[in-house]
Amino acid sequence: MTNVTRQELLGRARELVPELRARAEKAEAERRMPEATNRAFHDAGFYKVFRPKRFGGYEMDFSILFELCAEIGRGCGSSAWILANVAGHDKVNGMRDPRAQDEIWGSDPDTLSCACFPTKDSRVRRVDGGVVLDGLWNFASGVDQASWNDFNIFLPRDHGPPEHVFALVPKSDYRVIDDWFVTGLAATGSRAVAVSDYFVPEYRLLSSELCRGGPTPGSAVNPGALYKAPVWALGGKMFLGPLLGIARGALDIMVEDLGPRRSVTGATLSEQPTVQVRVAEADAEIEAAAALALGDARIAEEYAARAERPPERERVRWRRNDAFAASLCLRAVERLHALAGARRLSSSDPFQRAFRDAHAAAAQITIAWDLQAVNYGRVMFGMRPGDPRI
């Protein structure tokens, strides 16, 4: 599988969709991605797409994971979300100090990692040789599958915004809190984690300021373009891919349902112009979202191939475009909801699951339209974006 092609991977993803849809209800009830799905992702090679070649990975271009998740999400949005977060984090790991990479993959090249985000109960302080973490971090999507977790931390500075840093911690040194009781993306099991006065050495830290495009600490040993592409400027695509898949799945379900269905008066619903218009508009919105996101990805890959840092306005524009694409996907699902009718209101109905998952995915702050629109609007008027990580 070392010479796997893009089309082979996408074909494997499409073949898994019926199986994932069949498992989705049970996965949602259990609030975790099934182990059978995790094993299928391993076997298909999905987790290897961003892994460095020197650890047996495929080291493919940035857009492949987006496209994979846009297929997987048609069957199970939560499973696509886990894939995006876990496989996507290999890109970050390939950028960090080689010593940390050896810790992650040296003894087991199939090792996975995830990330978590600070809460009001998280604390961090600089000490000689690293940082000390204490408290609670949340939204650890992939925590069941991962053996390492990158704690997102913000280090205060005397002047300017705080410095954002990834702090890598092995699973043996944090505690998972079973607090993931949610209405959407329930099967991601994105629970919180806790640490107590835990020391993270400097070589396991990675500042976002080193990951805005161009050479990174890890690109000395992983010279491919992937590890020179911006992290946060493209981060929205990691969340947009699953949302696009969820929207595609909702459209699949609705077309399958409405094709043979008749109204109480005996009229064939698929022949009704109002139904045709809603389906056509939803399909166009989903296609437009995909085109917008993939166009940016290709431009970003060109910058990375030249080891160049894209201009700030370009980086912020990519975030704006991903957020707008997310709003198009959400609009498509909401448009289709009007066709569902009372017969599809059951909480176990696959369309209702897609509806819930789409709203949960679109709530992710990286693709939240208002915030990303403000960031870009500020740059248009000559101000700095509100997010210092970009």
C-alpha positions in Angstrom: 0.0 0.0 0.0 3.0 2.3 -0.1 2.2 3.3 -3.7 -1.5 3.8 -3.2 -3.1 6.4 -5.4 -5.6 9.2 -4.7 -8.3 7.4 -6.7 -7.8 4.2 -4.8 -8.2 5.9 -1.5 -11.3 7.7 -2.6 -12.7 4.5 -4.0 -12.2 2.8 -0.7 -14.0 5.6 1.1 -17.0 5.4 -1.2 -17.2 1.6 -0.7 -17.3 2.2 3.1 -20.3 4.6 3.0 -23.1 2.0 3.2 -21.3 0.2 6.1 -20.8 3.5 8.0 -24.4 4.5 7.5 -25.5 1.2 8.9 -23.4 1.7 12.0 -24.2 5.4 12.6 -27.2 5.0 14.9 -25.4 2.6 17.2 -22.3 4.8 17.2 -24.4 7.8 18.1 -26.1 6.0 21.0 -22.7 4.8 22.3 -21.1 8.3 21.9 -18.0 6.9 20.2 -16.7 5.8 16.8 -17.0 2.0 16.6 -13.7 0.0 16.7 -14.8 -1.7 13.4 -14.7 1.8 11.7 -11.3 2.6 13.3 -9.9 -0.7 12.0 -11.4 -0.1 8.6 -9.7 3.3 8.4 -6.3 1.7 9.4 -6.7 -1.1 6.9 -7.7 1.3 4.1 -4.6 3.5 4.8 -6.7 6.6 5.5 -4.7 7.5 8.6 -1.4 7.5 6.6 -2.2 10.3 4.2 -0.3 13.0 6.1 2.2 10.8 7.9 5.8 11.3 6.9 7.3 8.9 4.4 10.2 8.1 6.7 7.6 6.5 9.1 5.8 4.6 6.3 3.2 7.3 5.5 2.0 8.5 2.2 2.8 12.2 2.7 0.1 13.2 0.1 -1.0 16.7 -0.8 -3.2 18.7 1.5 -6.5 18.3 -0.4 -6.7 14.5 -0.1 -7.9 14.4 3.5 -10.6 17.0 2.7 -11.8 14.8 -0.2 -11.7 11.6 1.9 -13.8 13.2 4.7 -16.2 14.6 2.1 -16.9 10.9 1.1 -16.8 9.3 4.5 -19.2 12.0 5.9 -21.9 10.7 3.6 -22.1 7.6 5.7 -21.2 8.9 9.2 -20.4 12.5 10.0 -18.8 11.6 13.3 -16.5 9.1 11.7 -15.4 11.7 9.1 -14.8 14.2 11.9 -12.5 11.8 13.8 -10.6 11.0 10.6 -10.1 14.7 9.8 -8.8 15.5 13.3 -6.6 12.4 13.8 -5.1 12.0 10.3 -4.9 15.8 10.0 -2.8 16.1 13.1 0.0 14.1 11.4 0.7 17.2 9.4 1.4 19.2 12.6 3.5 16.3 14.0 5.5 16.2 10.8 6.4 19.9 11.4 7.8 19.5 15.0 11.1 18.7 16.5 12.4 15.3 15.1 12.9 14.1 18.6 9.1 14.4 19.2 8.4 12.7 15.9 10.6 9.8 17.0 8.7 9.5 20.3 5.4 9.4 18.5 6.2 7.0 15.6 9.6 5.5 16.4 8.3 2.3 18.0 4.9 2.2 16.3 4.4 4.0 12.9 0.6 3.5 13.2 0.4 5.7 16.3 -2.3 8.4 16.2 -2.6 11.7 18.0 -5.3 14.2 18.5 -5.7 17.7 20.0 -7.6 19.4 22.8 -8.5 23.0 23.7 -8.2 25.1 26.9 -11.1 25.9 29.2 -11.4 28.5 31.9 -10.0 25.8 34.2 -6.8 25.3 32.3 -3.5 26.8 33.4 -0.1 27.0 31.9 3.2 28.5 33.0 6.7 28.8 31.5 9.5 27.0 33.4 13.1 26.2 32.6 13.2 23.8 29.7 9.5 23.8 28.9 6.0 24.5 30.3 3.8 23.1 33.1 0.2 22.3 32.3 -2.6 22.0 34.9 -6.3 21.7 34.7 -8.9 20.8 32.1 -8.8 20.9 28.3 -11.8 19.9 26.2 -13.1 18.8 22.7 -10.5 16.1 22.3 -11.9 14.6 19.1 -10.2 11.2 18.5 -9.2 10.7 22.1 -10.3 7.1 22.0 -8.1 6.3 19.0 -5.1 8.5 19.9 -2.0 7.6 21.9 -0.9 11.3 22.1 -2.7 14.6 22.6 -1.6 18.1 21.6 -2.8 20.5 24.3 -3.5 23.9 22.7 -2.0 26.5 25.0 -1.6 30.3 25.0 1.5 31.8 26.5 1.1 35.4 27.6 3.7 38.0 26.4 4.6 41.4 27.7 3.5 43.0 24.4 1.0 41.8 21.8 -1.3 38.8 21.8 -0.4 35.6 23.5 1.7 33.0 21.7 -0.2 29.9 20.6 1.7 26.7 21.1 1.0 22.9 20.7 2.1 21.0 23.7 2.4 17.2 23.1 1.4 14.8 26.0 1.2 11.0 25.9 -2.0 9.3 26.8 -0.5 7.7 29.9 -0.1 11.2 31.4 -3.6 12.6 31.1 -7.0 11.6 32.3 -10.1 11.4 30.0 -13.3 12.8 31.4 -16.6 11.2 30.1 -18.5 14.5 29.5 -19.5 14.2 25.8 -23.3 14.4 26.0 -24.3 16.4 22.9 -27.0 16.7 20.2 -24.7 16.6 17.2 -21.5 14.7 16.3 -22.2 12.6 19.3 -20.3 9.6 18.0 -17.0 11.5 18.0 -16.6 11.0 21.7 -14.9 14.4 21.9 -14.4 14.3 25.6 -12.3 16.5 27.9 -8.9 15.6 29.4 -7.2 16.6 32.6 -3.6 16.9 33.7 -2.1 17.9 37.1 1.1 20.0 37.2 2.5 18.2 34.1 5.8 19.2 32.6 6.1 19.3 28.8 9.7 19.6 27.6 10.7 22.2 25.0 11.2 19.8 22.2 7.6 18.6 22.5 6.3 22.2 22.0 5.5 23.7 18.6 4.6 27.4 18.2 2.0 28.4 15.6 4.3 31.2 14.6 6.5 28.6 13.0 3.7 27.1 11.0 2.4 29.9 8.9 4.0 28.7 5.7 7.6 27.9 4.7 10.2 25.8 6.5 9.3 24.3 9.9 11.4 22.5 12.6 10.3 19.2 11.1 10.8 20.0 7.5 14.6 19.5 8.0 13.9 15.7 8.1 10.5 15.8 6.3 11.3 18.1 3.3 8.0 17.5 1.5 5.7 20.5 0.7 3.0 19.2 3.1 5.1 20.2 6.1 5.6 23.7 4.8 2.0 24.6 4.3 0.2 26.9 6.8 -1.6 25.1 9.7 -4.2 27.5 10.8 -4.8 29.3 7.5 -5.9 25.9 6.1 -7.3 24.5 9.3 -10.9 25.2 8.4 -10.7 22.6 5.7 -10.1 19.9 8.3 -13.6 20.7 9.7 -15.2 21.6 6.4 -14.5 18.2 4.8 -16.7 16.3 7.2 -19.5 18.9 7.0 -19.4 18.7 3.2 -19.8 14.9 3.5 -22.7 15.3 5.9 -24.4 17.6 3.5 -23.8 15.2 0.6 -25.2 12.4 2.7 -28.3 14.4 3.6 -28.9 15.0 -0.1 -28.3 11.3 -0.9 -30.9 10.3 1.7 -33.5 12.8 0.4 -33.2 11.9 -3.2 -33.4 8.1 -2.4 -36.5 8.8 -0.3 -38.3 11.1 -2.6 -37.7 9.2 -5.8 -40.5 6.6 -5.4 -42.5 8.4 -2.7 -46.0 9.6 -3.2 -48.0 12.2 -1.3 -51.3 11.4 0.4 -53.1 12.5 -2.8 -51.1 10.0 -4.8 -48.8 12.5 -6.5 -45.2 11.5 -7.2 -43.1 13.9 -5.1 -40.1 13.7 -7.3 -42.2 15.2 -10.1 -43.2 18.3 -8.1 -41.3 21.5 -9.2 -40.9 22.6 -5.6 -39.1 19.4 -4.7 -36.9 19.6 -7.8 -35.9 23.2 -7.1 -34.9 22.5 -3.5 -32.9 19.4 -4.5 -31.2 21.3 -7.3 -30.4 24.3 -5.1 -29.0 22.1 -2.3 -26.8 20.2 -4.8 -25.5 23.5 -6.3 -24.7 24.9 -2.8 -22.7 21.7 -1.9 -20.8 21.7 -5.2 -20.0 25.4 -4.8 -18.7 24.8 -1.3 -16.4 22.0 -2.5 -15.1 24.1 -5.4 -14.3 27.1 -3.2 -12.4 24.9 -0.7 -10.5 22.9 -3.2 -9.4 26.0 -5.2 -7.8 27.4 -2.1 -6.1 24.1 -1.3 -4.4 24.0 -4.7 -3.2 27.6 -4.3 -1.8 26.8 -0.8 0.0 23.7 -2.2 1.7 25.9 -4.8 3.1 28.2 -2.0 4.2 25.2 0.0 6.0 23.6 -3.0 8.0 26.9 -3.2 8.5 26.9 0.6 6.9 30.3 0.7 4.8 31.9 3.4 1.5 33.1 1.8 0.7 36.8 2.5 -1.5 37.4 5.5 -4.5 38.6 3.4 -4.3 35.4 1.5 -4.2 33.3 4.6 -7.2 35.1 6.1 -9.1 34.8 2.8 -8.8 31.0 2.9 -10.3 31.0 6.4 -13.1 33.3 5.1 -13.8 31.0 2.1 -13.9 27.9 4.3 -16.4 29.5 6.6 -18.6 30.7 3.7 -18.4 27.1 2.2 -19.6 25.8 5.6 -22.5 28.2 5.6 -23.4 26.9 2.1 -23.4 23.3 3.3 -25.6 24.2 6.3 -28.0 26.1 4.1 -28.3 23.1 1.8 -29.2 20.8 4.7 -31.7 23.2 6.1 -33.2 23.6 2.6 -33.7 19.8 2.4 -35.2 19.7 5.8 -38.4 21.3 4.5 -38.8 18.1 2.3 -38.4 15.7 5.2 -42.0 15.8 6.4 -43.3 14.4 9.7 -42.3 10.9 8.7 -38.6 11.7 9.0 -38.8 13.4 12.5 -37.6 10.4 14.4 -34.4 11.0 16.3 -33.1 7.7 14.8 -33.8 8.8 11.2 -30.5 9.2 9.2 -31.6 12.5 7.8 -32.3 13.9 11.2 -28.8 12.7 12.3 -27.3 14.5 9.4 -29.3 17.6 10.3 -27.9 17.5 13.9 -24.4 16.7 12.8 -24.3 19.5 10.2 -25.3 22.1 12.8 -22.7 20.7 15.3 -20.0 20.8 12.6 -20.8 24.3 11.5 -20.5 25.5 15.1 -16.8 24.8 15.1 -15.2 28.2 15.6 -12.7 27.8 12.8 -15.5 27.7 10.2 -18.0 30.0 12.0 -19.0 32.6 9.4 -19.3 35.7 11.6 -15.9 35.3 13.2 -14.0 34.6 9.9 -15.9 37.3 8.1 -14.8 39.8 10.7 -11.2 38.6 10.4 -11.2 39.2 6.7 -13.1 42.5 6.9 -10.5 43.8 9.3 -7.7 42.9 6.9 -9.6 44.6 4.1 -9.5 47.9 6.1 -5.7 47.6 6.9 -6.1 46.1 10.4 -4.7 42.9 11.8 -7.0 39.8 11.9 -8.5 39.0 15.3 -7.0 35.5 15.4 -3.2 35.8 16.0 -2.6 32.1 15.0 -3.3 32.8 11.3 
